[in-house]
Amino acid sequence: MAPVLFDRDGEHYIPTRLTAGPWDPQHAHGGAVAALLAQLADSIEPPVPMVASRLTIDLLRPVAQRPLLATTHVPREGRRIQLAEVSLTDLDDRTVARASLLRIREAQPTPALTAALADAAELSTRGPSAGARDLPRFRGNPGWPAGFHEAVDLRVDPAELGQAGGAVAWVALRSPIVEDGLAPTPLARAAAAADFGNGVGAPLPMDRFAYINADITVQLDRNPVGDWIGIVATSLGHPNGVGRTMTTLHDEAGQTGIALQSLLIESTSPDRPSAYGEVERGG
């Protein structure tokens, strides 16, 4: 099993078997693509200390298991706001995915701002009802080939997995993104976890419907700390075949931000195997 998600060859990134997703094993999982884009965006140096406030990822077409050319661009470079862009292009010169990272300068707290925030009404900070180690680990389907489910440690209640309604889970990215000696950045970990929102907080039963996300937006108030990213996800679907997933992101200290996904919803054939597999205790 390959130890990384993407092998690097100059400016090209080659998906390994660990990037495969549940919808089609010949295409990369959105979380793997999101992690790569976030890691590349994070590698662009800000002019001053900044917070990765908003990461938007457009999944323009299925990402096949073929080399990808990565290009970066900084359309706005400022000491208060920076906008960085990353795109992935396939061998046919088609852009398959792109990311836009908005950074905001990180200021020192002032007494006036601190007092004003303390007086303001607090937003809901509901967190996962159980810790990562209190939930069983998702093991995938025994018949699956290698895929992104092997690159992450996903903890989720099996009673909630693949069922309509909200759900909670914890995700830890265990494989390096690229063999460059660098650990995944907090933003990359958040992006990889955010893509699980529509699968964990399913809008409809997954044995009868597919709900593929066309994008991922991650908005952070602070960098998550540690390996584990907690997600509290709720999805809504509509008869026109369009839906959305809303996810709050957490670390073990509390809420760190939110994620949004736009969903394409379709009925699946009765003989299609479930994209969900086994969940086991421990691990």
C-alpha positions in Angstrom: 0.0 0.0 0.0 1.4 3.4 -1.0 2.3 5.5 2.1 1.2 8.8 0.5 -1.9 10.1 -1.3 0.1 11.6 -4.2 3.5 10.9 -5.7 5.3 13.9 -6.9 7.1 14.2 -10.2 8.3 17.8 -10.6 5.2 20.0 -10.9 3.0 16.9 -11.4 1.1 15.0 -8.7 0.2 11.4 -9.3 -2.7 9.9 -7.4 -1.9 6.7 -5.6 -4.4 3.9 -4.8 -5.1 5.6 -1.5 -6.9 8.4 -3.1 -9.7 6.2 -4.6 -13.3 7.2 -3.5 -16.5 5.2 -2.9 -18.5 6.4 -5.9 -16.0 5.1 -8.5 -12.6 3.6 -7.5 -11.1 5.0 -10.8 -11.7 8.5 -9.5 -10.1 10.3 -6.5 -12.0 10.9 -3.3 -13.0 14.5 -2.8 -11.2 14.5 0.5 -7.9 13.5 -1.1 -8.2 16.2 -3.7 -9.2 18.8 -1.1 -6.3 17.8 1.1 -3.8 18.3 -1.8 -5.3 21.6 -2.8 -5.3 22.9 0.8 -1.7 21.7 1.4 -0.6 23.5 -1.8 -2.4 26.7 -0.9 -0.9 26.6 2.6 2.5 26.4 1.0 2.1 30.0 -0.4 3.7 32.3 2.2 1.5 35.1 3.6 3.2 38.5 4.0 2.3 38.6 7.7 0.8 36.1 10.2 -2.6 35.2 8.9 -5.6 32.9 9.5 -6.9 30.7 6.7 -10.3 32.2 7.0 -12.1 30.6 3.9 -11.1 27.8 1.6 -13.4 27.1 -1.4 -12.8 24.1 -3.6 -14.5 23.5 -6.9 -14.5 19.9 -8.0 -15.0 20.6 -11.7 -15.0 17.1 -13.0 -14.1 13.6 -11.8 -10.4 13.4 -11.0 -9.0 10.3 -12.6 -6.0 8.3 -11.4 -3.7 10.2 -13.7 -0.9 12.8 -13.2 -2.1 16.3 -12.3 -0.3 19.6 -12.9 -0.5 22.0 -10.1 -0.3 25.8 -10.6 -0.6 28.6 -8.0 -1.5 32.3 -8.3 -1.9 35.1 -5.8 -4.4 37.7 -7.3 -4.5 39.7 -4.1 -1.4 40.2 -1.9 -2.0 42.5 1.1 -0.9 42.9 4.7 -4.5 42.6 5.9 -6.0 40.2 3.2 -4.4 37.7 0.9 -6.2 35.7 -1.8 -4.3 32.6 -3.1 -5.5 30.2 -5.9 -4.4 26.7 -6.8 -5.6 24.7 -9.8 -5.1 21.1 -10.9 -5.0 20.3 -14.6 -5.0 16.8 -16.1 -3.0 15.5 -19.1 -5.7 16.7 -21.5 -5.1 20.2 -20.3 -8.5 20.3 -18.5 -8.8 21.9 -15.1 -10.3 19.3 -12.9 -10.3 21.1 -9.5 -9.3 24.4 -8.1 -9.1 26.1 -4.7 -9.4 29.7 -3.5 -7.9 30.5 -0.1 -8.7 33.7 1.6 -6.4 34.7 4.5 -7.0 37.5 7.0 -4.3 39.0 9.1 -4.2 37.8 12.7 -4.2 40.7 15.1 -3.4 40.8 18.8 -6.5 41.1 21.0 -7.4 44.5 22.2 -9.4 45.3 25.5 -12.2 47.0 23.5 -12.7 44.1 21.1 -12.4 41.5 23.8 -15.0 43.2 26.0 -17.4 43.7 23.0 -17.2 40.1 22.1 -17.9 39.0 25.7 -21.1 41.1 25.7 -22.3 39.7 22.3 -24.7 36.8 22.1 -22.7 33.6 21.6 -23.2 31.4 18.6 -24.1 27.8 19.0 -20.9 25.8 19.7 -22.5 22.3 19.8 -19.7 19.8 19.6 -19.6 16.0 19.0 -21.4 14.1 21.7 -18.7 11.6 21.9 -14.9 11.7 21.6 -13.0 10.0 18.8 -11.9 7.1 20.9 -15.4 6.5 22.1 -16.7 5.7 18.6 -16.1 2.7 16.4 -13.7 2.9 13.4 -15.0 2.7 9.8 -13.2 -0.1 8.0 -14.7 0.1 4.5 -16.2 -2.7 2.5 -14.2 -6.0 2.4 -14.7 -6.1 -1.4 -13.3 -2.6 -2.0 -9.9 -1.9 -3.6 -7.6 0.3 -1.7 -9.0 3.8 -1.3 -9.1 7.0 0.8 -10.9 5.1 3.6 -7.5 3.5 4.3 -5.7 6.8 4.5 -8.0 8.2 7.2 -9.1 7.0 10.6 -12.9 7.7 10.5 -14.8 7.2 13.8 -18.6 7.2 13.5 -21.7 5.6 15.1 -22.8 2.8 12.7 -26.4 3.4 13.6 -26.0 6.9 11.9 -23.8 5.9 9.0 -25.6 6.1 5.6 -29.0 7.0 7.2 -30.9 10.2 6.5 -30.4 12.9 9.1 -27.6 14.6 11.0 -24.6 12.7 12.4 -21.3 13.2 14.2 -17.9 11.8 13.4 -14.2 12.2 14.0 -11.6 12.1 11.1 -7.8 11.9 11.3 -5.7 11.9 8.1 -3.1 9.2 8.7 -1.2 9.3 5.4 1.1 12.1 4.2 -0.4 13.9 1.2 2.9 14.1 -0.7 6.3 12.5 -0.1 8.0 15.8 0.8 8.6 15.2 4.5 5.9 17.7 5.5 3.0 16.7 7.7 -0.5 17.7 6.5 -1.2 21.3 7.6 -4.2 22.0 9.9 -6.0 23.5 6.9 -5.3 20.3 4.8 -6.7 18.1 7.7 -9.8 20.3 7.9 -10.3 20.1 4.1 -9.9 16.3 4.1 -12.4 15.9 6.9 -14.9 18.4 5.5 -15.5 16.2 2.5 -17.0 13.5 4.7 -19.9 15.7 5.8 -22.3 14.6 3.0 -21.5 10.9 3.6 -21.8 11.0 7.4 -24.7 13.5 7.6 -26.5 11.9 4.7 -29.6 13.5 3.1 -31.0 10.2 2.0 -30.2 6.4 2.5 -27.0 5.7 0.6 -28.2 2.2 -0.6 -30.8 3.9 -2.9 -29.3 7.3 -3.6 -26.1 9.0 -4.6 -25.3 12.6 -3.4 -22.1 13.7 -4.9 -20.7 17.1 -3.8 -19.6 19.5 -6.5 -17.6 21.8 -4.1 -16.3 22.2 -0.6 -16.1 25.4 1.3 -14.2 25.5 4.6 -14.4 28.6 6.8 -12.1 28.6 9.9 -12.1 30.9 13.0 -8.8 29.4 14.1 -6.5 26.5 13.0 -7.6 23.2 14.4 -5.1 21.7 16.9 -4.1 18.0 16.8 -4.8 15.1 14.4 -8.5 14.7 15.0 -11.2 16.8 13.2 -14.7 16.5 14.6 -17.6 17.0 12.3 -21.3 17.6 13.0 -23.0 17.3 9.7 -26.6 17.8 8.5 -27.8 17.5 4.9 -30.9 18.7 3.1 -32.2 17.3 -0.2 -34.9 18.6 -2.5 -37.1 17.0 -5.1 -35.3 18.8 -7.9 -32.2 16.7 -7.2 -30.2 19.5 -5.5 -29.1 19.5 -1.9 -26.6 20.9 0.6 -24.6 19.7 3.6 -23.8 22.0 6.5 -20.9 20.8 8.8 -19.4 22.3 11.9 -15.7 21.5 12.4 -14.2 20.9 15.8 -11.0 19.8 17.5 -10.8 18.4 21.0 -10.8 21.9 22.4 -14.0 23.1 20.7 -15.4 24.5 17.5 -13.0 25.8 14.9 -15.2 26.6 11.9 -17.8 25.3 9.4 -17.9 23.6 6.0 -20.5 23.6 3.2 -21.1 21.3 0.3 -23.4 21.6 -2.7 -24.9 18.2 -3.6 -26.0 16.5 -6.8 -28.6 13.9 -5.8 -29.6 10.9 -8.0 -31.3 7.6 -7.6 -29.1 4.6 -8.0 -29.7 1.2 -9.5 -31.0 -1.5 -7.1 -28.0 -3.7 -7.6 -25.4 -1.0 -6.9 -23.3 -2.0 -3.9 -23.5 0.2 -0.9 -20.7 2.8 -0.6 -20.6 2.0 3.1 -18.8 -1.0 4.5 -17.9 -2.2 8.0 -17.5 -0.4 11.2 -15.6 -2.0 14.0 -14.9 -1.2 17.6 -11.5 -0.1 18.7 -8.5 0.4 16.6 
